[in-house]
Amino acid sequence: MGVSGRQGRSRRNPRSRLIRELQEELGIDTWASCLAPLTFASHAYDDFHLLMPLFACRKWNGTPQAREGQTLKWVRANALKDYPMPPADIPLIPILRDWL
């Protein structure tokens, strides 16, 4: 899971930001010790350059639920390419597929 675009304006470290985002957007709780860094996304949009860390969340409490109007669906890693996603996320598919 990535960290939202608000990260650039926050003074919190990436794990703290992700923990907050997981609670706000999915209603799950986790801890920094349960987040393993995998890689990062780097993508040049027209008006900014995104550098976003990707973490694996190994343990959490609660059931993920859409809290901000998004649609959630558990899918196999090899099916990720079949779903629409932001351009910055597309290069992460092979990494997730190989890791999962």
C-alpha positions in Angstrom: 0.0 0.0 0.0 1.3 3.5 -0.8 1.1 6.6 1.2 -1.2 9.4 0.0 -0.1 12.6 -1.7 -0.3 14.4 1.6 3.0 12.9 2.7 5.1 15.7 1.2 3.6 18.2 3.6 3.9 16.0 6.7 6.7 15.9 9.2 6.0 12.4 10.2 8.1 9.5 8.9 6.7 7.3 6.1 5.7 4.5 8.5 3.8 6.9 10.8 2.0 8.4 7.8 1.1 5.0 6.4 -0.3 3.9 9.8 -2.5 7.0 9.9 -3.6 6.5 6.3 -4.5 2.9 6.9 -6.7 3.9 9.9 -8.3 6.8 8.1 -8.9 5.1 4.7 -9.4 1.4 5.6 -10.2 1.4 9.3 -7.4 -0.9 10.3 -4.7 -0.6 12.9 -1.1 -1.7 12.6 2.3 -0.9 14.0 5.6 0.3 12.5 7.2 -3.1 13.3 4.6 -4.8 11.1 5.5 -2.7 8.0 8.2 -4.0 5.8 9.6 -1.7 3.1 9.6 -3.3 -0.4 10.4 -0.6 -2.9 9.2 2.8 -4.0 7.3 4.4 -6.9 8.9 7.2 -8.8 6.8 9.0 -11.4 6.8 12.4 -13.1 3.3 13.8 -13.4 2.8 17.1 -15.3 2.9 19.3 -12.2 5.0 17.3 -9.7 7.3 14.3 -9.2 6.0 11.5 -7.0 8.3 9.5 -4.8 6.2 7.1 -2.8 7.4 4.2 -0.6 5.7 0.8 -0.9 5.4 -1.2 2.3 4.1 -4.7 3.0 1.8 -4.7 6.0 2.4 -8.1 7.7 -0.2 -7.8 10.5 -3.1 -5.6 11.4 -6.2 -5.5 13.5 -9.7 -5.0 12.0 -11.3 -5.7 8.6 -10.4 -3.4 5.8 -13.4 -1.4 4.7 -13.8 1.5 2.2 -14.1 4.6 4.3 -13.5 7.2 1.6 -15.8 6.0 -1.2 -13.2 3.7 -2.8 -14.0 0.2 -4.0 -12.1 -2.6 -2.3 -11.5 -6.1 -3.7 -9.0 -8.8 -2.7 -7.3 -10.1 -5.9 -4.4 -12.4 -6.7 -1.2 -10.6 -7.5 -1.1 -11.9 -11.0 -4.5 -10.2 -11.7 -3.4 -6.7 -10.6 -2.7 -5.7 -14.2 -6.4 -6.2 -15.0 -7.4 -3.3 -12.7 -7.2 0.5 -13.4 -4.6 2.3 -11.3 -2.6 5.5 -11.4 0.4 5.5 -13.7 2.9 5.6 -10.8 1.5 2.2 -9.5 1.9 0.2 -12.7 5.6 -0.5 -12.3 4.9 -1.9 -8.9 2.8 -4.8 -10.3 5.8 -7.1 -11.1 7.3 -6.4 -7.7 4.1 -7.3 -5.9 3.5 -10.3 -8.1 7.0 -11.7 -7.4 6.9 -10.9 -3.6 3.4 -12.2 -3.0 
